[in-house]
Amino acid sequence: MILTQILQPDCIKIPVENRDKEAVITELVDLLDAKGLLLDRDEALEAVLTRERTQSTGTGAGIAIPHGKCNAVKELVMAIGIAHEPIEFNSIDGKPVTILILLVSPANQTGPHIQALATISRLMLNEEFRQQLEKVTSSDEVYELLNNQENR
């Protein structure tokens, strides 16, 4: 799966404004909604928050991948937020996060959802890429970094 085919450059927020887990998730959902990518903002937000309450999506190494499946989208959508100040996320390694990658998928499309999660996970294993991502100052830089990484 090629993430730059899902991610729109204007769905990247640097820096995120909020420092609270639920507030920053809401901020990224609102970004998708402002771009007209959600059919129902509240349903999308509830799907992601419900999933988050089940188990934290803080995967460790400063990364969180909040995600949810619902009928608020026609296709997989994605937003990225970079925090300049770490956010407590109840991550599996106990450390706060600075890289947030939000996914919202249609309830009836498991394949693309799982593929996107797997692609993101593989990409985030690259420590050099993660460090570069944490230092970016614009959404264009994030998109370019992601594009370059995918084209290697």
VEXVEXKOL-629425 format. One record per residue (C-alpha): z, y, x; residue number from 1; residue in three letters. Coordinates in steps of 0.05 Angstrom, whole numbers, plus 5000, padded with zeros to 4 digits. Layout:
<rogus>
+------+------+------+-----+------+
|   pz |   py |   px |  nr | rest |
+------+------+------+-----+------+
|    Z |    Y |    X | NUM |  ALA |
...
+------+------+------+-----+------+
</rogus>
This chain:
<rogus>
+------+------+------+-----+------+
|   pz |   py |   px |  nr | rest |
+------+------+------+-----+------+
| 5000 | 5000 | 5000 |   1 |  MET |
| 4982 | 5069 | 5025 |   2 |  ILE |
| 5037 | 5118 | 5007 |   3 |  LEU |
| 4995 | 5180 | 5017 |   4 |  THR |
| 4953 | 5155 | 4958 |   5 |  GLN |
| 5015 | 5159 | 4914 |   6 |  ILE |
| 5051 | 5219 | 4944 |   7 |  LEU |
| 5025 | 5288 | 4928 |   8 |  GLN |
| 5038 | 5340 | 4983 |   9 |  PRO |
| 5071 | 5387 | 4932 |  10 |  ASP |
| 5122 | 5332 | 4915 |  11 |  CYS |
| 5157 | 5341 | 4981 |  12 |  ILE |
| 5219 | 5386 | 4985 |  13 |  LYS |
| 5246 | 5413 | 5051 |  14 |  ILE |
| 5302 | 5425 | 5051 |  15 |  PRO |
| 5332 | 5397 | 4988 |  16 |  VAL |
| 5380 | 5447 | 4957 |  17 |  GLU |
| 5434 | 5400 | 4933 |  18 |  ASN |
| 5487 | 5364 | 4973 |  19 |  ARG |
| 5512 | 5317 | 4919 |  20 |  ASP |
| 5480 | 5248 | 4907 |  21 |  LYS |
| 5465 | 5256 | 4832 |  22 |  GLU |
| 5445 | 5329 | 4839 |  23 |  ALA |
| 5395 | 5314 | 4894 |  24 |  VAL |
| 5365 | 5257 | 4854 |  25 |  ILE |
| 5359 | 5305 | 4795 |  26 |  THR |
| 5326 | 5356 | 4841 |  27 |  GLU |
| 5272 | 5306 | 4862 |  28 |  LEU |
| 5261 | 5282 | 4790 |  29 |  VAL |
| 5254 | 5355 | 4769 |  30 |  ASP |
| 5203 | 5366 | 4824 |  31 |  LEU |
| 5161 | 5309 | 4795 |  32 |  LEU |
| 5170 | 5337 | 4726 |  33 |  ASP |
| 5149 | 5407 | 4748 |  34 |  ALA |
| 5084 | 5377 | 4775 |  35 |  LYS |
| 5070 | 5345 | 4708 |  36 |  GLY |
| 5078 | 5274 | 4733 |  37 |  LEU |
| 5131 | 5252 | 4683 |  38 |  LEU |
| 5121 | 5239 | 4609 |  39 |  LEU |
| 5196 | 5244 | 4597 |  40 |  ASP |
| 5240 | 5276 | 4650 |  41 |  ARG |
| 5306 | 5253 | 4619 |  42 |  ASP |
| 5284 | 5181 | 4614 |  43 |  GLU |
| 5260 | 5180 | 4686 |  44 |  ALA |
| 5325 | 5211 | 4711 |  45 |  LEU |
| 5367 | 5162 | 4671 |  46 |  GLU |
| 5327 | 5103 | 4698 |  47 |  ALA |
| 5338 | 5125 | 4770 |  48 |  VAL |
| 5412 | 5142 | 4760 |  49 |  LEU |
| 5425 | 5076 | 4723 |  50 |  THR |
| 5394 | 5038 | 4782 |  51 |  ARG |
| 5436 | 5079 | 4830 |  52 |  GLU |
| 5500 | 5063 | 4793 |  53 |  ARG |
| 5484 | 4989 | 4798 |  54 |  THR |
| 5479 | 4992 | 4874 |  55 |  GLN |
| 5469 | 5049 | 4922 |  56 |  SER |
| 5398 | 5058 | 4948 |  57 |  THR |
| 5425 | 5086 | 5013 |  58 |  GLY |
| 5392 | 5035 | 5059 |  59 |  THR |
| 5425 | 5058 | 5123 |  60 |  GLY |
| 5400 | 5098 | 5183 |  61 |  ALA |
| 5402 | 5163 | 5143 |  62 |  GLY |
| 5353 | 5139 | 5089 |  63 |  ILE |
| 5359 | 5132 | 5014 |  64 |  ALA |
| 5305 | 5106 | 4968 |  65 |  ILE |
| 5328 | 5122 | 4897 |  66 |  PRO |
| 5282 | 5089 | 4847 |  67 |  HIS |
| 5275 | 5067 | 4775 |  68 |  GLY |
| 5228 | 5035 | 4726 |  69 |  LYS |
| 5216 | 5063 | 4657 |  70 |  CYS |
| 5164 | 5086 | 4607 |  71 |  ASN |
| 5168 | 5158 | 4630 |  72 |  ALA |
| 5108 | 5149 | 4677 |  73 |  VAL |
| 5038 | 5120 | 4670 |  74 |  LYS |
| 5034 | 5102 | 4743 |  75 |  GLU |
| 5079 | 5099 | 4805 |  76 |  LEU |
| 5100 | 5169 | 4827 |  77 |  VAL |
| 5137 | 5190 | 4889 |  78 |  MET |
| 5176 | 5250 | 4916 |  79 |  ALA |
| 5207 | 5261 | 4985 |  80 |  ILE |
| 5265 | 5305 | 5002 |  81 |  GLY |
| 5292 | 5322 | 5071 |  82 |  ILE |
| 5364 | 5347 | 5076 |  83 |  ALA |
| 5383 | 5393 | 5133 |  84 |  HIS |
| 5456 | 5376 | 5119 |  85 |  GLU |
| 5472 | 5302 | 5110 |  86 |  PRO |
| 5488 | 5278 | 5039 |  87 |  ILE |
| 5541 | 5226 | 5023 |  88 |  GLU |
| 5504 | 5169 | 4988 |  89 |  PHE |
| 5550 | 5108 | 4992 |  90 |  ASN |
| 5499 | 5078 | 5039 |  91 |  SER |
| 5506 | 5006 | 5063 |  92 |  ILE |
| 5523 | 5030 | 5133 |  93 |  ASP |
| 5573 | 5082 | 5106 |  94 |  GLY |
| 5534 | 5140 | 5136 |  95 |  LYS |
| 5505 | 5200 | 5098 |  96 |  PRO |
| 5430 | 5208 | 5087 |  97 |  VAL |
| 5379 | 5261 | 5106 |  98 |  THR |
| 5315 | 5227 | 5084 |  99 |  ILE |
| 5306 | 5214 | 5009 | 100 |  LEU |
| 5246 | 5179 | 4980 | 101 |  ILE |
| 5245 | 5176 | 4904 | 102 |  LEU |
| 5201 | 5127 | 4866 | 103 |  LEU |
| 5191 | 5122 | 4791 | 104 |  VAL |
| 5148 | 5065 | 4764 | 105 |  SER |
| 5124 | 5043 | 4696 | 106 |  PRO |
| 5170 | 4989 | 4667 | 107 |  ALA |
| 5112 | 4940 | 4661 | 108 |  ASN |
| 5085 | 4947 | 4732 | 109 |  GLN |
| 5131 | 4911 | 4781 | 110 |  THR |
| 5078 | 4897 | 4835 | 111 |  GLY |
| 5064 | 4968 | 4857 | 112 |  PRO |
| 5138 | 4985 | 4854 | 113 |  HIS |
| 5157 | 4927 | 4900 | 114 |  ILE |
| 5098 | 4941 | 4947 | 115 |  GLN |
| 5118 | 5014 | 4954 | 116 |  ALA |
| 5191 | 4996 | 4969 | 117 |  LEU |
| 5168 | 4946 | 5021 | 118 |  ALA |
| 5120 | 4996 | 5053 | 119 |  THR |
| 5174 | 5049 | 5056 | 120 |  ILE |
| 5224 | 5000 | 5085 | 121 |  SER |
| 5175 | 4978 | 5140 | 122 |  ARG |
| 5157 | 5050 | 5156 | 123 |  LEU |
| 5230 | 5071 | 5161 | 124 |  MET |
| 5244 | 5016 | 5212 | 125 |  LEU |
| 5206 | 5060 | 5262 | 126 |  ASN |
| 5262 | 5101 | 5293 | 127 |  GLU |
| 5214 | 5150 | 5326 | 128 |  GLU |
| 5181 | 5164 | 5259 | 129 |  PHE |
| 5249 | 5174 | 5225 | 130 |  ARG |
| 5271 | 5223 | 5279 | 131 |  GLN |
| 5206 | 5263 | 5272 | 132 |  GLN |
| 5215 | 5264 | 5196 | 133 |  LEU |
| 5285 | 5291 | 5202 | 134 |  GLU |
| 5260 | 5350 | 5244 | 135 |  LYS |
| 5202 | 5373 | 5200 | 136 |  VAL |
| 5204 | 5443 | 5170 | 137 |  THR |
| 5148 | 5439 | 5118 | 138 |  SER |
| 5120 | 5392 | 5066 | 139 |  SER |
| 5053 | 5394 | 5102 | 140 |  ASP |
| 5086 | 5366 | 5164 | 141 |  GLU |
| 5117 | 5308 | 5125 | 142 |  VAL |
| 5051 | 5291 | 5093 | 143 |  TYR |
| 5014 | 5295 | 5160 | 144 |  GLU |
| 5066 | 5252 | 5195 | 145 |  LEU |
| 5062 | 5200 | 5139 | 146 |  LEU |
| 4986 | 5201 | 5140 | 147 |  ASN |
| 4984 | 5193 | 5216 | 148 |  ASN |
| 5033 | 5136 | 5214 | 149 |  GLN |
| 4994 | 5100 | 5160 | 150 |  GLU |
| 4928 | 5108 | 5198 | 151 |  ASN |
| 4954 | 5076 | 5262 | 152 |  ARG |
+------+------+------+-----+------+
</rogus>
